[in-house]
Amino acid sequence: MEHTLRGLKSTVAELETNLATARAEVANGKRQLEAASRELAAARAARQQTETELRQQMAALRAEREADMRAFTSKLEAQATAANSAAAEAERLLSNKQEVLARWREEAQTLASRMEAALAEHKREVAAKGHEAAELRSRVEALSAENVELAAAVSELEGKIDDLNSQLADADARADAAAAQLMSATNREAELQQELRQMQMMLDRSQFERNRMQRAHDPLTAKYDALKKDIRQTISSSEKSAKDVEKEQEAMLMAKYGGLKPKKKLLPKDHKFFDSADWAMNKEAQKKGDKPPVPDQQETLPPKLEPMPIPSRRVSHLDPLDK
């Protein structure tokens, strides 16, 4: 009994399982059916839309075709009209062309007669030119002979020109050698001129030293130097005292006017003692009949010598030392 119940329970469980599976399959089939119905509805809507678009396109194509047909018909009519007018124009041109051809034929005959006359004239000119050509050939032959003679003369002149060129090259070489000798002589002349200037400067300096030594032994010059020394001492002391007084007065003015400096100096700084002493010494020398002494400040070196002009002749003919 229990075994039977167990078998029934297992059978019921299997049946329930099969029932659940069948229900799931039915639900899946329903879903597929719904999806297919939706797809069918969408396809019908697309079909209707496509049919509508096709109807619209067909209507547009019919209208466009009718417009093209009307345009083509009008175009054909215009072309037919143009062809008729062109045919009339062609007929008119053909008649004009025939007239022109007739006129050209007459002109061609006239030109042919003129060309025949010109050809005869040209033949006569060619015959005359043939005679002239024969004369020119004879002249060319004569000129060819002259050219041969001239070629011989030219070759002879070329030989002479080569000789002259060689002589000219020799003359150029001699001229270059003479130019080199002239350059060396010019350099030697410049060196001698420099030595001469140096000797002249030495001579002037020795003369200056001799004059200065003569003045140093002159008693009047010694007296003048002593007097000048005393005057310098007096001037230095007076300048010192003048500077001290000037500083004191400047300090007083600065204290009085609140630190402002005076615009002008109170005491003169230039004393003309040397000028008066020189004048006195010159007067005394003039009374004695001597030349006035020259102070030390006025002693100067001899002036700079200017370069002597270079003579056009060679130095060997001027200076005996060059021999």
Stockholm file with secondary structure:
# STOCKHOLM 1.0

chainA/1-323         MEHTLRGLKSTVAELETNLATARAEVANGKRQLEAASRELAAARAARQQTETELRQQMAALRAEREADMRAFTSKLEAQATAANSAAAEAERLLSNKQEVLARWREEAQTLASRMEAALAEHKREVAAKGHEAAELRSRVEALSAENVELAAAVSELEGKIDDLNSQLADADARADAAAAQLMSATNREAELQQELRQMQMMLDRSQFERNRMQRAHDPLTAKYDALKKDIRQTISSSEKSAKDVEKEQEAMLMAKYGGLKPKKKLLPKDHKFFDSADWAMNKEAQKKGDKPPVPDQQETLPPKLEPMPIPSRRVSHLDPLDK
#=GR chainA/1-323 SS CHHHHHHHHHHHHHHHHHHHHHHHHHHHHHHHHHHHHHHHHHHHHHHHHHHHHHHHHHHHHHHHHHHHHHHHHHHHHHHHHHHHHHHHHHHHHHHHHHHHHHHHHHHHHHHHHHHHHHHHHHHHHHHHHHHHHHHHHHHHHHHHHHHHHHHHHHHHHHHHHHHHHHHHHHHHHHHHHHHHHHHHHHHHHHHHHHHHHHHHHHHHHHHHHHHHHHHHTCHHHHHHHHHHHHHHHHHHHHHHHHHHHHHHHHHHHHHHHTSCCCSSCSSCCCCCHHHHHHHHHHHHHHHHTCCCCCCGGGCCCCCCCCCCCCCSSCGGGTCGGGC
#=GC SS_cons         CHHHHHHHHHHHHHHHHHHHHHHHHHHHHHHHHHHHHHHHHHHHHHHHHHHHHHHHHHHHHHHHHHHHHHHHHHHHHHHHHHHHHHHHHHHHHHHHHHHHHHHHHHHHHHHHHHHHHHHHHHHHHHHHHHHHHHHHHHHHHHHHHHHHHHHHHHHHHHHHHHHHHHHHHHHHHHHHHHHHHHHHHHHHHHHHHHHHHHHHHHHHHHHHHHHHHHHHTCHHHHHHHHHHHHHHHHHHHHHHHHHHHHHHHHHHHHHHHTSCCCSSCSSCCCCCHHHHHHHHHHHHHHHHTCCCCCCGGGCCCCCCCCCCCCCSSCGGGTCGGGC
//
